[in-house]
Amino acid sequence: MIWTHPILPLSLYLTFVTLKDDFV
């Protein structure tokens, strides 16, 4: 996933990590 706006993938990544931590 390479997007022109670095903020969007970064937000998605942080959200994924947060959800991952919640599930784990």
Summary of the structure (lengths in Angstrom):
residues: 24
radius of gyration: 10.0
end to end distance: 24.5
largest distance: 31.4
contacts: 39
relative contact order: 0.17
helix: 71%
strand: 0%
